Amino acid sequence: MKAYLGAGLDEISEVPSGQTTKAHDLCNDFAAAVTLAASDSAASWLALWSTTANSNSMSWAGPSGTTPIVGRANISAAAPSKVGGSGIAHMTCTQAFVGVSGTDVAAYMNITLANGATGNAFDVWTVDSNFKIVTMEAYLGQTLMEAYGVPSTTYINVTQFCKGYAPTILGSLPRADGASDWLNLWSNVDTTTLSWEGPVGNLPAVTGLTSISAAAPSRVGGFESGSCVQSFTGLDPSRGAAFFTMTTTSGQSVSFVDVWTFSVAPTPTPTPTVTPSAATTCSTDTSTCTCPPNPPPSPSPPPPSPSPPPTITTITQTVTFDGMDASQYTGDLKSVYDVAYALTLEIYSSAANTYYTNCAVTSSASSSRRTANVGYSASAGNDQAAGAAAAARQLALDPSGLNNNINNANQLLGKSVQQYSASGATQPEINSTPPGSPTSSNNNSDGLSGGAIAGIVIGCVVGFVLIVAAVYFLIIKGSGSGAGSKADDGVSMQPSDVTVRVQGSGSGAGSKADDGVPMQPSDVTVRV
């Protein structure tokens, strides 16, 4: 692990005088040279490389994980096509980072591709005494990762590590807990080779897990709050980088970048395939050989398990835009600001110019004096949920990322709506809906409908009347037969109609039950 110091932290006394200014100058010159590379055959870009360093020590891995190009001559030969033909239409330097050795520099870049997609990259350089590049390694943000075809799982793994890393460096120094949560992130494989430069260039590096564990309580921490802003990766899944903004325990806002090498689980050794020997040829005279039995057929593989339904995470948050009136928040303006929010939460793909699967954003605005409060509701699927939640929390601390993405959204959608400045955002409300969760309904699904209840009542009443009638009839039959028979007291018994009226549960004729079935009064007539 290596740490590079950004705003606030680069002011510590260990950083050589003037290095931060030189780092920013190199960052700006590099971005301008990449922008010109297609027109000047990367001549400006090559001019930033050292002419005094040993040629064999010069290398360029762009992006990280590709085979490095070694030697000044090879770098010069590859630059016109690799830099000039990179498809980058414009690059700007966002921030430079430094180490304490005087030779380590890193830069956070904003990039616009020729197709209009926007993204970020993180470049790591070593430089000579004239601040010319000796080695370079590039790490990609999500949009460029997709353009280079880096597997999404690589980026997701680094992002999840980044989100989990930030909480482990919170707390006052020295750490009362011994920084145990931070130490748990280190590999337990071949622990003697572990190395930690915090910050980079602070030599000698702390090596070995024992030494790292001893140094951690007094060096890991000093931050009150903060989060991972963005992660970067390359073609090698064992390499990654991340940009953090933090607030120290004294209230100072700072930033830094960490570059990691991960221990990657080895690929399982495949089970060797046994090649069957040639079948034995047997004659009809079975005494000449022994024929092996036919092998049993291989069992059919079980059908694949169905993929579980996605867990949808919903994020609601209100952002205040200065100078906007809520009545303006419609049409193209609303579309651009929705995509800008989605880009900020990393649930929108700049490369594909669409939302990631199971992701969406809706919004509405209300006016408040000279500002508009835009209420956003975003949904994120399994892969983007953790990153979106962290990005929403970061937005509440610093809305500048959303302001940048309004411009990016304009470019992606081919619009030119007015850019209002986001001056603040509320802490997000985050809720997850697990698979199979019941959804609410306006129907009376907790009990029987009115029509069903009315039907049951009618059935019960009719059944009761029939039973009474049957009993009464049997009694009369037992004491006499035919019309005009007499009971024991001599009273003549005549057939009689018993009529029962059953009223529906609604009021008045023609009322309806909850299920919409018309209910009419019902007459039930029984002759006894």
C-alpha positions in Angstrom: 0.0 0.0 0.0 1.1 3.5 -0.9 -0.6 6.8 0.1 -0.3 10.1 -1.8 -1.2 13.3 -0.1 -3.7 15.8 -1.4 -5.2 19.1 -0.2 -4.5 19.8 3.5 -2.2 16.8 4.0 0.4 18.0 1.5 1.1 20.9 3.8 2.9 18.7 6.4 6.5 19.5 6.9 7.8 16.2 5.4 6.8 17.2 1.9 9.7 19.0 0.1 9.2 22.7 -0.4 7.6 23.5 -3.8 6.8 19.9 -4.6 3.0 20.5 -4.5 3.3 23.4 -7.0 5.5 21.3 -9.3 3.1 18.4 -9.1 0.1 20.6 -10.1 2.1 22.0 -13.0 3.0 18.5 -14.3 -0.6 17.4 -13.9 -1.9 20.4 -16.0 0.8 20.0 -18.6 0.1 16.3 -18.9 -3.6 16.8 -19.4 -3.0 19.5 -22.1 -0.5 17.2 -23.9 -3.0 14.3 -24.0 -5.6 16.6 -25.5 -3.2 17.7 -28.2 -1.8 14.2 -28.9 -4.0 13.4 -31.9 -2.9 16.6 -33.7 0.8 16.7 -32.7 1.6 12.9 -32.8 2.0 13.0 -29.0 5.1 15.3 -29.3 4.0 17.4 -26.3 3.3 14.3 -24.3 6.8 12.8 -25.0 8.4 16.1 -24.0 7.2 15.5 -20.5 9.4 12.4 -20.2 12.9 12.3 -18.7 15.9 12.6 -21.0 18.4 12.0 -18.2 17.1 8.9 -16.5 18.6 5.5 -17.4 16.5 4.3 -20.4 16.1 0.8 -19.0 14.5 2.3 -15.9 11.7 4.1 -17.8 8.4 2.3 -18.1 4.8 3.0 -19.1 1.8 0.9 -18.1 -1.4 2.3 -19.5 -3.6 1.1 -18.1 -2.2 -0.8 -15.1 -2.1 -4.5 -15.8 -1.0 -4.2 -19.4 2.5 -5.2 -20.2 4.7 -2.2 -19.5 6.5 -0.5 -22.4 10.1 -0.2 -21.2 12.8 2.1 -22.5 12.7 5.6 -24.0 12.8 4.4 -27.6 9.9 2.0 -27.2 7.8 4.6 -25.4 8.5 7.1 -28.2 7.5 4.6 -30.8 4.2 3.6 -29.1 3.1 7.1 -28.1 1.6 8.4 -31.4 -0.8 5.6 -31.8 -1.4 4.8 -28.1 -1.8 8.3 -26.9 -2.8 10.1 -30.1 -5.3 7.3 -30.9 -6.6 6.8 -27.4 -10.0 8.3 -28.3 -9.6 11.0 -25.6 -11.0 14.3 -26.9 -10.2 16.3 -23.8 -8.5 15.9 -20.5 -8.3 18.2 -17.5 -6.3 17.9 -14.3 -8.6 17.9 -11.2 -6.1 17.5 -8.4 -2.5 16.5 -7.9 -1.1 14.4 -5.0 2.5 14.1 -3.7 4.7 11.9 -1.6 7.5 13.0 0.7 10.4 11.7 -1.3 10.4 14.4 -4.0 10.0 11.9 -6.8 6.4 10.5 -6.3 3.5 12.3 -7.9 -0.1 11.3 -8.8 -3.0 13.0 -10.5 -6.8 12.8 -10.7 -8.0 13.5 -14.3 -11.3 14.3 -15.8 -11.6 12.8 -19.3 -14.1 13.3 -22.2 -14.0 10.6 -24.9 -14.5 11.3 -28.6 -18.0 9.7 -28.4 -19.0 12.2 -25.7 -18.7 9.8 -22.7 -17.0 11.3 -19.7 -15.0 9.6 -17.0 -12.0 9.8 -14.7 -8.5 8.3 -14.5 -5.8 8.3 -11.9 -2.1 8.5 -13.1 0.8 7.6 -10.9 4.3 8.9 -11.8 7.9 8.8 -10.5 9.9 11.8 -11.7 13.5 12.8 -11.9 15.1 15.9 -10.3 13.7 18.1 -13.2 10.2 16.8 -12.5 10.2 14.8 -15.8 8.4 11.4 -15.9 10.5 8.3 -15.4 7.7 5.7 -14.8 3.9 5.9 -15.3 1.0 3.7 -14.4 -2.6 4.6 -15.2 -5.7 3.5 -13.3 -9.2 3.7 -14.8 -12.5 5.0 -13.4 -15.8 3.2 -14.3 -16.5 4.8 -17.7 -13.0 4.2 -19.0 -12.9 0.7 -17.5 -15.9 -0.2 -19.6 -14.3 1.4 -22.7 -11.2 -0.8 -22.2 -13.3 -3.9 -21.5 -12.2 -4.4 -18.0 -14.5 -7.0 -16.3 -17.1 -5.2 -14.1 -16.4 -7.5 -11.2 -12.9 -6.1 -11.0 -14.2 -2.5 -10.6 -17.0 -3.7 -8.2 -14.5 -5.5 -6.0 -12.2 -2.5 -5.7 -15.2 -0.2 -5.0 -16.5 -2.4 -2.3 -13.1 -2.5 -0.7 -12.8 1.2 -0.9 -16.2 1.8 0.8 -15.3 -0.6 3.5 -11.8 0.9 4.0 -12.9 4.4 4.9 -14.5 3.6 8.3 -11.4 1.7 9.4 -9.3 4.9 9.5 -11.7 7.0 11.6 -10.8 7.7 15.2 -8.4 9.7 17.3 -4.7 8.9 17.6 -3.4 6.8 19.2 -6.1 4.2 18.3 -7.5 2.7 21.5 -8.6 -0.3 19.5 -5.1 -0.9 18.0 -6.6 -0.2 14.5 -7.7 -3.8 14.5 -10.4 -3.3 11.9 -7.8 -1.7 9.5 -5.3 -4.5 10.2 -8.0 -7.1 9.3 -7.9 -5.8 5.8 -4.3 -6.9 5.3 -3.5 -10.2 3.7 -2.5 -13.2 5.9 -0.7 -14.9 3.0 3.1 -14.5 3.0 2.9 -11.8 5.6 6.7 -11.0 5.5 6.3 -9.5 2.1 3.7 -6.9 3.1 4.7 -3.3 2.6 3.2 0.0 3.7 4.3 3.5 2.7 2.1 6.1 4.3 2.8 8.5 2.8 4.7 7.3 -0.2 8.4 8.1 -0.1 8.4 7.9 3.7 11.3 5.4 3.6 12.1 2.9 4.8 8.7 1.4 4.2 7.1 -0.5 7.0 7.4 -4.2 6.0 5.9 -7.4 7.4 2.6 -7.8 9.2 4.3 -7.7 12.6 5.9 -4.3 12.0 2.7 -2.9 10.3 0.6 -4.1 13.3 3.0 -2.3 15.7 3.0 0.9 13.8 -0.8 1.1 13.0 -2.2 2.3 16.4 -0.1 5.5 16.2 -0.4 6.2 12.5 -3.8 5.0 11.2 -6.5 7.5 12.1 -6.9 11.1 13.1 -10.0 11.5 11.0 -13.5 12.3 12.3 -15.4 11.5 9.2 -15.1 10.9 5.5 -15.6 8.5 2.7 -14.4 6.9 -0.5 -15.1 9.3 -3.4 -14.1 7.1 -6.3 -12.2 3.9 -6.9 -9.9 3.1 -9.9 -8.7 -0.2 -11.4 -6.8 -1.6 -14.2 -6.6 -4.8 -16.2 -4.9 -6.6 -13.3 -7.5 -7.5 -10.6 -4.7 -7.4 -8.0 -4.2 -3.6 -8.4 -6.5 -0.8 -7.4 -6.5 2.8 -6.2 -9.1 5.1 -4.4 -9.6 8.8 -3.8 -10.8 9.8 -0.3 -12.0 13.1 1.2 -11.9 13.2 5.0 -12.3 15.6 7.9 -9.6 15.5 10.6 -10.4 15.4 14.3 -9.4 19.0 14.4 -12.0 19.9 11.7 -9.7 20.3 8.7 -10.9 19.0 5.3 -8.2 16.9 3.6 -7.9 14.5 0.7 -5.5 11.7 -0.3 -5.2 8.7 -2.6 -4.2 5.1 -1.7 -2.8 2.6 -4.2 -3.1 -1.0 -3.2 -1.8 -4.4 -4.3 -4.2 -7.1 -3.4 -3.7 -10.8 -2.7 -5.9 -12.6 -5.3 -7.1 -16.1 -4.6 -5.2 -18.5 -7.0 -7.1 -20.1 -9.7 -8.2 -23.6 -8.6 -6.1 -26.4 -10.0 -8.3 -28.1 -12.6 -9.2 -31.7 -12.1 -7.1 -33.7 -14.5 -9.0 -35.3 -17.4 -8.4 -39.0 -17.8 -8.1 -40.0 -21.4 -9.6 -43.4 -21.9 -7.3 -46.0 -23.5 -8.3 -47.5 -26.9 -11.1 -50.0 -26.7 -9.9 -53.6 -26.5 -10.8 -55.6 -29.6 -12.3 -58.9 -28.6 -12.9 -61.9 -30.8 -15.8 -64.2 -30.5 -13.5 -66.5 -28.6 -13.7 -64.8 -25.2 -10.8 -66.8 -24.0 -8.4 -64.7 -26.0 -9.1 -61.5 -24.0 -11.1 -60.0 -21.2 -13.5 -57.3 -22.5 -14.0 -54.4 -20.0 -17.6 -53.7 -19.1 -19.2 -50.7 -20.7 -18.8 -47.7 -18.4 -22.0 -46.3 -16.8 -23.4 -43.2 -18.5 -22.3 -39.9 -17.0 -25.1 -38.4 -14.9 -26.7 -35.3 -16.4 -25.6 -32.2 -14.6 -28.2 -30.6 -12.4 -30.1 -27.7 -13.9 -28.6 -24.3 -12.8 -30.2 -22.6 -9.9 -32.4 -19.7 -10.8 -30.9 -16.3 -10.1 -32.4 -14.7 -7.1 -34.5 -11.6 -7.7 -32.5 -8.4 -7.1 -32.6 -6.4 -3.9 -33.5 -2.8 -4.8 -32.1 0.0 -2.7 -34.0 3.2 -2.7 -32.2 6.5 -1.9 -34.1 9.7 -1.3 -32.3 13.0 -1.0 -33.1 16.7 -1.4 -30.6 19.0 -3.2 -30.8 22.8 -3.1 -30.0 24.7 -6.3 -29.2 28.4 -6.1 -31.0 30.7 -8.6 -33.4 28.0 -9.8 -37.2 28.4 -9.8 -39.3 25.2 -9.4 -41.4 26.2 -12.3 -38.4 25.8 -14.6 -37.8 22.2 -13.5 -39.4 20.4 -16.4 -38.5 19.0 -19.8 -34.8 19.0 -20.8 -33.7 20.7 -17.5 -35.3 17.9 -15.4 -33.9 15.2 -17.7 -30.3 16.6 -17.5 -30.5 17.0 -13.7 -31.8 13.5 -13.2 -28.9 12.0 -15.2 -26.5 14.3 -13.3 -27.7 12.9 -10.0 -27.5 9.4 -11.4 -23.9 10.0 -12.6 -23.1 11.3 -9.1 -24.5 8.1 -7.5 -22.7 5.9 -10.1 -25.9 4.3 -11.3 -25.6 5.7 -14.9 -23.2 4.3 -17.4 -21.5 7.1 -19.4 -20.1 4.6 -21.9 -23.5 3.1 -22.7 -25.3 6.4 -22.0 -28.1 4.7 -20.0 -28.9 3.6 -16.5 -27.4 0.4 -15.1 -29.8 -2.6 -14.7 -32.4 -2.0 -12.0 -31.3 1.6 -11.6 -33.4 4.8 -12.1 -33.9 8.3 -10.9 -37.1 10.4 -10.5 -37.3 13.9 -9.1 -39.6 16.9 -8.4 -38.9 20.5 -7.4 -40.3 23.0 -4.9 -39.3 26.7 -4.6 -37.9 28.3 -1.5 -37.2 32.0 -2.0 -34.3 32.3 -4.4 -33.5 28.6 -4.5 -35.2 25.4 -5.6 -35.3 22.2 -3.5 -35.1 19.2 -5.8 -36.2 15.9 -4.2 -34.5 12.9 -5.8 -35.6 9.3 -5.5 -33.0 6.9 -6.9 -33.2 3.1 -7.1 -30.1 0.9 -7.4 -29.7 -2.8 -8.0 -27.4 -5.2 -6.2 -24.2 -4.2 -8.0 -24.5 -0.5 -7.6 -26.3 -0.2 -4.2 -23.2 0.1 -1.9 -21.5 2.6 -4.2 -24.7 4.7 -4.7 -25.3 4.9 -0.9 -21.8 6.0 -0.2 -21.9 8.6 -3.1 -25.1 10.0 -1.7 -23.6 10.4 1.7 -20.6 12.1 0.1 -22.9 14.4 -1.8 -24.4 15.6 1.5 -20.8 16.6 2.6 -19.7 18.1 -0.7 -22.1 18.9 -3.7 -19.3 19.8 -6.1 -19.4 16.4 -7.7 -23.0 16.9 -8.8 -22.1 20.3 -10.2 -19.5 18.7 -12.4 -21.9 16.0 -13.5 -24.5 18.5 -14.7 -22.1 19.5 -17.4 -21.3 15.9 -18.1 -25.1 15.1 -18.4 -25.5 18.0 -20.8 -22.9 16.4 -23.1 -24.2 12.9 -22.8 -27.8 14.0 -23.6 -26.8 16.5 -26.2 -28.4 19.4 -24.3 -27.3 22.8 -23.1 -29.6 23.6 -20.2 -28.6 26.2 -17.7 -26.3 25.0 -14.9 -27.5 26.0 -11.5 -25.1 25.5 -8.6 -25.9 22.9 -6.0 -25.3 24.6 -2.7 -26.2 21.8 -0.3 -27.8 18.3 0.0 -29.6 16.5 2.9 -28.3 13.3 4.3 -29.9 10.5 2.2 -32.6 8.2 3.4 -31.6 4.7 2.3 -34.0 1.7 2.2 -33.6 -1.8 0.7 -36.4 -4.0 -0.5 -35.3 -7.7 -0.2 -36.5 -10.3 -2.7 -40.0 -11.5 -2.0 -41.0 -8.6 0.2 -44.8 -8.0 0.2 -46.0 -4.9 -1.5 -48.8 -2.7 -0.4 -52.1 -2.7 -2.2 -55.3 -0.7 -2.1 -57.4 -3.9 -2.1 -58.8 -5.2 1.1 -56.5 -8.3 0.9 -56.3 -8.8 4.7 -59.8 -10.2 4.9 -62.9 -11.4 2.9 -64.5 -9.0 0.5 -68.0 -7.6 1.3 -69.5 -9.8 -1.4 -68.0 -12.9 0.1 -69.3 -12.0 3.6 -72.8 -11.3 2.2 -72.8 -14.7 0.5 -71.9 -16.5 3.7 -74.6 -14.6 5.6 -77.3 -15.5 3.0 -76.1 -19.2 3.0 -76.3 -19.4 6.8 -79.7 -17.9 7.0 -81.2 -20.1 4.3 -79.6 -23.2 5.8 -81.1 -22.3 9.3 -84.6 -21.7 7.8 -84.5 -25.0 5.9 -83.5 -26.9 9.1 -86.3 -25.2 11.1 -88.8 -26.0 8.3 -87.7 -29.6 8.0 -88.1 -30.1 11.8 -91.5 -28.4 11.8 -92.7 -30.5 8.8 -91.6 -33.8 10.5 -93.6 -32.9 13.6 -96.7 -32.1 11.6 -96.3 -35.3 9.5 -96.0 -37.3 12.6 -99.4 -36.2 13.9 -101.5 -36.2 10.8 -101.3 -36.3 7.0 -102.8 -34.3 4.2 -104.3 -30.8 4.1 -106.4 -29.9 7.0 -104.9 -32.4 9.4 -105.2 -31.7 13.1 -102.7 -31.4 15.8 -103.1 -33.0 19.2 -105.1 -30.0 20.4 -107.5 -30.3 17.5 -106.4 -27.2 15.7 -106.5 -27.6 11.9 -103.0 -27.4 10.3 -102.7 -25.7 6.9 -99.6 -25.3 4.7 -97.8 -22.1 5.4 -95.2 -20.0 3.5 -92.3 -18.6 5.5 -90.5 -15.8 3.8 -87.1 -14.4 4.9 -85.7 -11.3 3.5 -81.8 -11.0 3.5 -80.4 -7.5 3.0 -76.9 -7.0 1.5 -74.1 -5.3 3.4 -74.4 -2.0 1.5 -77.1 0.6 2.2 -80.1 0.7 -0.1 -81.0 -1.5 -3.1 -78.3 -2.0 -5.6 -75.4 -1.4 -3.2 -72.1 -3.0 -4.0 -69.7 -5.1 -2.0 -66.0 -4.3 -1.8 -65.3 -6.5 -4.7 -67.7 -4.6 -6.9 -70.5 -7.2 -7.2 -74.0 -5.6 -7.1 -75.9 -6.6 -3.9 -79.7 -6.8 -4.1 -82.2 -7.7 -1.3 -83.0 -11.4 -1.5 -86.2 -13.2 -0.6 -86.0 -16.8 0.5 -89.4 -18.6 0.7 -89.9 -21.9 2.4 -93.3 -23.8 2.5 -93.9 -25.8 5.7 
